[in-house]
Structures are given as structure tokens and as C-alpha cells.
């Protein structure tokens, strides 16, 4: 058996092993129709921003301003308003945790 044939067999076997691992990962994670996770937290200077889906057609953006100790919650309507942000709540955290 020459080197070229050995390489072909090795690559073919590796492809089968990787395909099997990929299929097992898809199977154990709930299949291909598993929902996408879009939650995201970003911290920059005194702001922490997080997004989360609140309803099937709505996302919310949570903004925590640690300098002014404010929590702002914006909603993003994905259907009706074409993606416009609406201020839902502005909460003073000093009052909330007093």
C-alpha cells in the first residue's frame, strides 16, 4: 500500500468519524429546529446592555447605567413598528433597593 492510498483511507475514515460526531451533537442538542439563542450582554464603561426575547414577536433591551444607578428597559416590536425602540420602564435603582 503506497502513501497516497493510505492518506485517502485515513481522510475517508476521519470524514466518517467527524460526520458521526456532528450527527450526535445535532441529535443531543434537540435537532436542527432548536431555537436560536440571541441573548447578549455587553459591558462598556458604566453601561451594561442585555437583550432578551420577551414575547414571540418582541425583544427587550435592558440598559443598566451604574454611574446614574438607572435601569432602562426598551422594547423592540419586531412586527408592528418595523423595529422601533420604545422606552418601557425607567427605574431608579437606589429607590428599588432601599
DOLUMLUM-644013 format. One record per residue: residue in three letters; x, y, z of N, C-alpha, C, O in turn. Coordinates in steps of 0.2 Angstrom, whole numbers, plus 5000, padded with zeros to 4 digits. Example, Ala and Ser with C-alpha at 12.3 -4.5 7.8 and 13.67 -1.06 7.14 Angstrom:
<atoms>
ATOM residuo nxx nyy nzz caxx cayy cazz cxx cyy czz oxx oyy ozz
ATOM Ala 5066 4972 5039 5062 4978 5039 5066 4984 5039 5071 4983 5042
ATOM Ser 5064 4989 5035 5068 4995 5036 5064 5000 5039 5067 5006 5040
</atoms>
This chain:
<atoms>
ATOM residuo nxx nyy nzz caxx cayy cazz cxx cyy czz oxx oyy ozz
ATOM Unk 5004 4994 5000 5000 5000 5000 5005 5006 5000 5009 5007 5004
ATOM Unk 5003 5010 4995 5008 5016 4995 5005 5022 4999 4999 5021 5002
ATOM Unk 5009 5028 5000 5007 5033 5004 5000 5036 5002 4996 5038 5006
ATOM Unk 4999 5037 4995 4993 5040 4993 4987 5037 4995 4982 5040 4997
ATOM Unk 4987 5030 4994 4981 5026 4996 4980 5026 5004 4974 5027 5006
ATOM Unk 4985 5026 5007 4985 5026 5015 4982 5033 5017 4978 5033 5021
ATOM Unk 4984 5039 5014 4981 5045 5015 4974 5045 5013 4970 5048 5017
ATOM Unk 4972 5043 5008 4965 5043 5006 4961 5039 5011 4955 5041 5013
ATOM Unk 4963 5033 5013 4959 5029 5018 4959 5033 5025 4953 5033 5028
ATOM Unk 4964 5036 5027 4964 5040 5033 4959 5046 5033 4956 5047 5037
ATOM Unk 4959 5049 5027 4955 5055 5026 4947 5053 5026 4943 5056 5029
ATOM Unk 4946 5047 5023 4939 5045 5022 4937 5042 5029 4931 5044 5031
ATOM Unk 4941 5039 5033 4939 5037 5040 4938 5043 5044 4934 5043 5048
ATOM Unk 4942 5048 5044 4942 5054 5048 4935 5058 5046 4932 5060 5050
ATOM Unk 4933 5058 5040 4927 5061 5037 4921 5057 5041 4916 5060 5043
ATOM Unk 4921 5051 5041 4916 5047 5044 4915 5048 5051 4910 5049 5054
ATOM Unk 4921 5048 5055 4921 5050 5062 4918 5057 5063 4914 5057 5068
ATOM Unk 4920 5062 5060 4918 5069 5061 4910 5069 5059 4907 5073 5062
ATOM Unk 4908 5066 5054 4901 5066 5052 4897 5063 5058 4892 5065 5059
ATOM Unk 4899 5057 5061 4896 5054 5066 4896 5059 5072 4890 5059 5076
ATOM Unk 4901 5062 5074 4901 5067 5079 4896 5072 5078 4893 5074 5083
ATOM Unk 4896 5075 5072 4891 5080 5071 4884 5078 5071 4880 5082 5074
ATOM Unk 4882 5072 5069 4876 5070 5069 4874 5069 5077 4868 5070 5079
ATOM Unk 4878 5066 5081 4877 5065 5088 4876 5072 5091 4871 5072 5096
ATOM Unk 4880 5077 5090 4879 5084 5093 4872 5087 5091 4869 5089 5095
ATOM Unk 4870 5086 5084 4864 5088 5082 4858 5084 5086 4853 5088 5088
ATOM Unk 4859 5078 5087 4853 5074 5090 4853 5076 5097 4847 5077 5100
ATOM Unk 4858 5076 5101 4858 5078 5108 4856 5085 5110 4854 5086 5115
ATOM Unk 4857 5090 5105 4855 5097 5106 4848 5098 5104 4846 5104 5104
ATOM Unk 4844 5093 5102 4837 5095 5100 4836 5095 5093 4830 5097 5091
ATOM Unk 4840 5093 5089 4839 5093 5082 4840 5100 5078 4843 5104 5082
ATOM Unk 4839 5100 5072 4840 5106 5068 4835 5111 5070 4837 5117 5068
ATOM Unk 4829 5110 5072 4824 5115 5074 4825 5118 5081 4820 5121 5083
ATOM Unk 4831 5117 5084 4832 5120 5091 4832 5128 5090 4834 5131 5085
ATOM Unk 4828 5132 5094 4828 5139 5094 4835 5142 5095 4839 5140 5098
ATOM Unk 4836 5147 5091 4842 5151 5091 4842 5155 5098 4837 5158 5100
ATOM Unk 4848 5156 5101 4849 5160 5107 4852 5166 5105 4858 5167 5103
ATOM Unk 4848 5172 5106 4851 5178 5104 4852 5183 5110 4853 5189 5110
ATOM Unk 4852 5180 5116 4853 5184 5122 4861 5186 5122 4865 5182 5120
ATOM Unk 4862 5192 5124 4868 5195 5123 4869 5200 5129 4865 5204 5130
ATOM Unk 4875 5200 5132 4877 5205 5137 4883 5208 5135 4888 5205 5133
ATOM Unk 4883 5215 5135 4889 5219 5133 4890 5224 5138 4885 5227 5141
ATOM Unk 4896 5225 5141 4898 5230 5146 4903 5235 5143 4908 5232 5140
ATOM Unk 4901 5241 5143 4906 5246 5141 4906 5252 5146 4900 5255 5147
ATOM Unk 4911 5254 5148 4912 5259 5153 4907 5258 5159 4908 5253 5163
ATOM Unk 4902 5262 5160 4897 5262 5165 4891 5259 5163 4886 5258 5167
ATOM Unk 4890 5256 5157 4884 5253 5154 4885 5246 5154 4890 5243 5151
ATOM Unk 4879 5242 5155 4879 5235 5154 4872 5235 5150 4867 5237 5152
ATOM Unk 4872 5231 5144 4867 5231 5140 4865 5223 5138 4870 5220 5137
ATOM Unk 4859 5221 5139 4857 5214 5138 4851 5214 5134 4846 5218 5135
ATOM Unk 4851 5210 5129 4844 5209 5125 4841 5202 5127 4845 5197 5129
ATOM Unk 4835 5202 5127 4831 5195 5128 4824 5196 5125 4821 5201 5124
ATOM Unk 4822 5190 5122 4816 5189 5119 4811 5189 5125 4811 5185 5129
ATOM Unk 4806 5193 5125 4800 5194 5130 4794 5191 5128 4790 5188 5132
ATOM Unk 4792 5191 5121 4787 5188 5118 4789 5185 5111 4795 5186 5109
ATOM Unk 4784 5181 5108 4786 5178 5102 4788 5184 5096 4792 5182 5092
ATOM Unk 4785 5190 5097 4786 5195 5092 4789 5201 5095 4789 5207 5092
ATOM Unk 4792 5200 5101 4795 5206 5104 4802 5204 5107 4803 5199 5110
ATOM Unk 4807 5209 5107 4813 5209 5111 4814 5215 5115 4811 5220 5114
ATOM Unk 4817 5214 5121 4818 5219 5125 4826 5220 5126 4830 5216 5126
ATOM Unk 4827 5227 5127 4834 5229 5128 4835 5232 5135 4831 5237 5137
ATOM Unk 4839 5229 5139 4839 5231 5146 4846 5235 5147 4851 5232 5145
ATOM Unk 4846 5241 5149 4852 5245 5150 4853 5247 5157 4848 5250 5160
ATOM Unk 4858 5245 5160 4860 5247 5167 4865 5252 5167 4871 5250 5164
ATOM Unk 4864 5258 5169 4869 5263 5170 4871 5263 5177 4867 5266 5181
ATOM Unk 4877 5261 5178 4879 5260 5185 4882 5267 5188 4882 5268 5194
ATOM Unk 4883 5272 5184 4885 5278 5186 4879 5282 5189 4879 5285 5194
ATOM Unk 4874 5282 5185 4867 5286 5187 4863 5281 5191 4858 5283 5194
ATOM Unk 4865 5275 5192 4861 5270 5195 4854 5269 5192 4849 5270 5196
ATOM Unk 4853 5269 5186 4847 5268 5182 4846 5262 5179 4851 5259 5176
ATOM Unk 4840 5259 5178 4839 5253 5174 4834 5256 5169 4828 5258 5171
ATOM Unk 4835 5255 5163 4831 5257 5157 4829 5251 5153 4833 5247 5152
ATOM Unk 4823 5250 5152 4820 5244 5148 4817 5247 5142 4812 5250 5142
ATOM Unk 4820 5245 5136 4817 5247 5130 4814 5240 5126 4817 5235 5127
ATOM Unk 4808 5241 5123 4805 5235 5119 4807 5237 5112 4806 5242 5109
ATOM Unk 4807 5231 5108 4808 5232 5101 4803 5227 5098 4803 5221 5098
ATOM Unk 4798 5230 5095 4792 5227 5092 4795 5224 5085 4796 5228 5081
ATOM Unk 4795 5218 5084 4798 5215 5078 4793 5215 5072 4794 5214 5066
ATOM Unk 4786 5215 5074 4781 5215 5069 4778 5222 5067 4779 5224 5061
ATOM Unk 4775 5225 5072 4771 5231 5071 4775 5237 5069 4773 5240 5064
ATOM Unk 4780 5239 5072 4783 5246 5071 4789 5246 5067 4792 5251 5066
ATOM Unk 4790 5240 5064 4796 5240 5060 4803 5240 5063 4808 5242 5060
ATOM Unk 4803 5238 5070 4809 5238 5073 4811 5244 5077 4817 5246 5078
ATOM Unk 4806 5248 5079 4807 5254 5083 4808 5253 5090 4804 5249 5093
ATOM Unk 4812 5256 5094 4813 5255 5101 4808 5260 5105 4807 5266 5103
ATOM Unk 4805 5257 5110 4800 5261 5114 4803 5260 5121 4804 5254 5124
ATOM Unk 4803 5266 5125 4805 5265 5132 4799 5263 5136 4794 5266 5136
ATOM Unk 4800 5257 5139 4795 5254 5143 4796 5256 5150 4790 5257 5154
ATOM Unk 4802 5256 5153 4802 5257 5160 4809 5261 5161 4814 5259 5158
ATOM Unk 4809 5266 5166 4815 5269 5169 4814 5268 5176 4810 5271 5179
ATOM Unk 4819 5265 5179 4819 5263 5186 4825 5266 5190 4831 5264 5188
ATOM Unk 4824 5270 5195 4830 5272 5199 4832 5266 5204 4827 5264 5208
ATOM Unk 4838 5263 5203 4839 5258 5207 4840 5259 5215 4840 5255 5219
ATOM Unk 4842 5265 5216 4843 5267 5223 4836 5267 5227 4836 5264 5233
ATOM Unk 4830 5269 5223 4824 5268 5226 4822 5260 5227 4819 5258 5231
ATOM Unk 4824 5257 5222 4822 5250 5221 4825 5246 5227 4821 5241 5230
ATOM Unk 4831 5247 5229 4834 5243 5234 4835 5246 5240 4839 5244 5245
ATOM Unk 4831 5251 5241 4831 5255 5248 4827 5251 5253 4827 5253 5259
</atoms>
